[in-house]
Structure formats: structure tokens, C-alpha cells
Amino acid sequence: VYAIADLHGDYDQAIAALRLCGLIAADGSWAGGNATLVQTGDLVDRGPDSLKVLELFRTLRRQAAQAGGRVVTLLGNHEALNLEGDF
């Protein structure tokens, strides 16, 4: 089980963290096998690539499931603020 928090729309750091954990390959695809990745919220805001980070985790969730792994994304306070219309 791996946990990553507060990526805040920073795609490059998201990739770096996932590579450091051995969860993605050089091409950005899931390499974690049956590992579980929990992202504890705040995928969005502050950084320039919130949408790109969201798409990355959506793709990894699908790929991990196909490999017997799991990607869980939790709502952080920044996602909650966005849902309330506070951007």
C-alpha cells in the first residue's frame, strides 16, 4: 500500500512521486502490479496541470484494476472547495 498526498495540480511532481514508488513505468503506465495506491486528496489547485493530474489518476485506476492493483482517490479540502464553487 502506497499513499501520496497533496499533488495540487503539479503533474511533473506527481510523475516523480509515482516513479519513486515504482508504481509507473517510464511511459507513465501502471507498473505497480497488485499494489494499492491511495491518493489522500488535493489532486487539484495551485499547480498548472490539475486536469492533467486528474486524467493521470483516472487512467492509472483503470490500468491498476486490469493488473490486479487498485488506485483510490479521496476528496481533499481543495476538491470540496471546488465542488462548492470556490475556485
Secondary structure by P-SEA (a helix, b strand, c coil): ccccccccccaaaaaaaaaaacccccccccccccbbbbcccccccccccaaaaaaaaaaaaaaaaaaccbbbbbbcaaaaaaaaccc
